[in-house]
Amino acid sequence: MTNTPLIPMTAIDCLIPALLIDRNAPVDVLHANAAARVLAATQLMETLAHRDVELADAIDLKHIATVAMILLRDGCDLLDVLGWRLRPA
């Protein structure tokens, strides 16, 4: 990990990141943000699991998968930073 205080989110691959994680944010804030994203992705997948996917439109399924991917990638990025913060120096 570099010494820069801002870490770019990795869900969207671009040369100039617009969303950044403050690696100096309190650990409870990093955890709360990671948990919110993972919970949202979990609830989205639970909703989908209770539907008849055979009747679903392929484009809609792709949109749902993309949303879940972004939420989970953001959550993983936040958990990575949290992990770095919790490691002994």
Buried (B, 14 or more C-beta within 10 A) or exposed (E): EEEEEEBBBBBEEEEEBEEEBEBEBEEEEBBEBBEBBBEBBBEBBEEBEEEEEEEEEEEEEEEBEEEBEBBBBBBBBBBBBBEEBEEEE
